[in-house]
Structure formats: C-alpha cells, structure tokens
Amino acid sequence: MPRSPLMPARALAVALTAAACLAPPPVIAQMAATSEKVPPLSKGEIQLSFAPIVKRAAPSVVNVYATHVEKRNARSNAMAEFMRRFFGEDAPGRGPGGTPGERAQRSLGSGVIVDASGLVITNNHVIDNMNEVKVSLADRREFEATIVLRDPRTDLAVLKIKSPADVAPMPIGDSDHLEVGDFVMAIGNPFGVGQTVTQGIISALARTQVGSSDYQFFIQTDAAINPGNSGGALVDLKGHLVGVNTAIYSQSGGSHGIGFAIPASMIRAVVDTAKGGGSTVRRPWLGARLQTVTPDIAESVGLDRPTGVLVASMQPKSPAEDSGLKRGDVVLAIDGQQVDDPEAFGYRFALKGTTGKTTLSIQRGAKKQTVEVKLGSAPETRPRDMLKVKSRSPFVGATLVNTSPAVAEEIQVDLPADGVAVAEVEEGSIAGRSGFKKGDVIVAINGSIVSSTKDLERMTRDSLGVWEVSINRGGEVMTTVFRG
C-alpha cells in the first residue's frame, strides 16, 4: 500500500466548555507527583478520570486564527463585484465582511501559552504568510497577537498576545524522560468543533521519517490528532507541555491513530530565543557531512549493530575539522545522548546552542574515544546578495543567494564555496515548473560560469530564445535547455 501524505492540522477557534472539577484520584495523583510509573492495578483504577489534569492544562491552550489580507487591482475588483451580485456578500474574492477590493486567506489552528507575558507557541504552518493573527482563549476572551519569531526549520512560531491579563501559561516539561507507553493527552481544536481533549499513549519516540520539518525527531502518539490540532498541546500526567502536535499520518484526512508532535526540548530552545528578544533561532555549525551507518559499515568498524553516524566529509576550517574528527569516524553520542542516524544527530546537536563546547563519543577503527567540538554559528563568508529574477527567464519565482557555510546550513545541503544556490522556489512559478529545487546550485548559463548573484542578474537582463543551464544537484551536474 502506498504511503499516504502527512497532513498538517488547522481549524476555527471555538470556546471551551469548562470541565467539572474533580478531586485527583489517588493513583493519578501519585503518578503526577512522582516520577514513578505504575500500571492500573484494578478495574476501579482503570475507570479513574483525567479531569483534574485537563482542568489545569486546558486554560493554557488557545485557538489561533490568522489572516492574510491582500489588496486587489481594478480588474480583480470588477470580478469580485460580479461575484457579489450573483452569489451574495460572501462570494469568493471578497474580504472580511464582504469588503470589496481585498482578498483574504485564512489559516486556523491551535497554540499553547508558555509564558505569563503572553507568549504563545504554535506551528509555523498555521501562521505562514499571514499578516493578521488573533488568539482566542478557553474562557472566550479574544486578543490580537503579533508574530515574534518564525522558525520554518522546526515548523514552530512564537506569538505575543497584546495586552494579556490573567493568562495561564503551561509549564514546559522534559520530553527526554518520556517512554513508550506513557499516558498523554492532546488538546486543541479539531475540525473547528471547539476545544477538545483526546487521550492516548506515547506510541514511539525519535521518529525521523516524518518530513514536516528539517529536524526529524518526533514523538508519535495514538491520542487522536485531527485537522485543527496543529500547534496544540501534547500534555503529560503532570499537566506539562511535552510536545506541540504538528502532523498526522492519514489516508482520509482524519485521525488513524498515528500523530506526531515536536518534542518539548526543541520547543524550549525556540521559546528561550523569543524570551531573549531574538527573532531568529541560531544553531551550531559542525561543518561535516554525515551518513547513516549500514550493517556493512558497522561490521567494518567493529560495532555490534548499526548505530551512530558516519563522518563522510568535512569542510575546511570547520568545527568538525578543528576538533580532530576524521573521515570514517562514527559518532555514537552527543554529551552522552545516543544518536542512531543523521536526523537524530542533527536534532541533538541543534539543541546545544552557539556558545561553549560539546563532547562527541566516537568510534575510530576498533577504539572508542571522545572529541570536543567548539560551538558556534556557521559563518557568512561572503554576502548572500539575495536575488529574485524579474526579467523573463527560467528563474522567475526562485530566490537565489550566494553560497556560504551559513547558507549551506540553512538549506541543509552541501554547497560549493563559490556559486549561486536556489534558496526557495515559489509554488506554481516558472522556476518551479522548470524543475528547479531548493538546494540546486546554478553552475553556468549558456556556457558562462555563474559565481555570484550579480553574475546571474547580468546574464538574465536580456530575454533570450534559448537558455542552456547547468546545475549541481547533490554533487551531480546536469544541463537542461529551456526555450522561450
């Protein structure tokens, strides 16, 4: 059976009906107060209620609805008026309240208050491309919010409620201590029906083949997550935030019992950046290309099973090279935390920040040893000189930048020191239809070497009948001819 797409969850804000306040049952109270984990011991214990935990956690979960209002030109206004006359005030092409001359796109999802100052964590895809955001609390209060930080690489964003009063932040828990089988609850606004609580267990940890962000390291749960739950809370039995629900694996659009959440450790790093006044999350740079350890590689280096990541190559003067790492080393752990694949390494390394040092446990030949890596951001060795080509060419709709270690780190691909990389491709654009992809490096145009965005801009000033474009994609150079 083919794999179905992972789907983000979004929905409309509707108020919460407050849960009845019940005294905490003994076993749940014991589990919430201590780290001891015990299964139900009798039929009576199985029938116990999660209501006390929901009462604490639910007021921290909010509904987020965002709007992008776009002004329309005279021709579009005429079409909107035509639609209004024949289909009424809510015809397509009219803004909020049927306002002519505007087109509104809306996004709906959930969020979690994580600080008394009014900071709200949600998914970046909930507010992506939006310019107006509102937050609705469980008690029906509604606030405008500003976007403090967007982090597409983790699919997280931080909002700030304007003039917050008596908001209830949810404590951020420790996702590293979760275990498969732990009880959790998902709180959000699925399908726009209103704030809803579902309960389940942790089905798996460190899922790395989800594909909804650059950092693949997700909590999997069977607590029902549906469209509208995006940005909502995954809560443990202490009432702490252990994850932000972000995607589902589904063939129908509804929950099939496989949902994914971003772990609290990554949430904390993003929230701490916002608290410190940062608008961009800075991450450490290793400067090495890593690959999965296969059974053959494991056997060749003396490992009893395939684990860790193999150092395939290193950039000159990078922290990896300066630390003494060598090509062929297998990295087994970061500060004692085991890593099983490149995705797990990338997640753990990203949490280390950009100051100080971190210790890598490695296997070199038959010997285990440690190396210290100095933490720091990837350098911008030359200005990126961002370019969006406007003249008629195959590159219209692509954002192009000069390559550097910083750009390579952001795009998450190996890039040459000199060249022009495709940083972004607009959906449905000429560049997209021409087949350009994020991470492509433009090598030459009509036989002329492209070393910088200024070179490319000069080469695209004139509309040509034929474009012979050579690109480097993943180390392989290919040439394509475009006409027109």
Helices and strands as residue ranges (DSSP letters): E 6-7, H 26-33, H 43-46, H 51-57, G 58-60, E 61-71, H 74-87, G 96-98, E 102-113, E 119-123, H 124-127, E 132-136, E 142-151, E 156-161, G 175-177, E 183-188, G 190-192, E 196-207, E 218-221, E 233-235, E 241-249, E 259-263, H 264-275, E 288-292, H 295-301, E 309-314, H 319-323, E 330-334, E 337-338, H 342-350, E 357-364, E 367-374, E 387-388, E 398-402, H 405-411, E 420-425, H 430-434, E 441-445, E 448-449, H 453-459, E 466-473, E 476-483
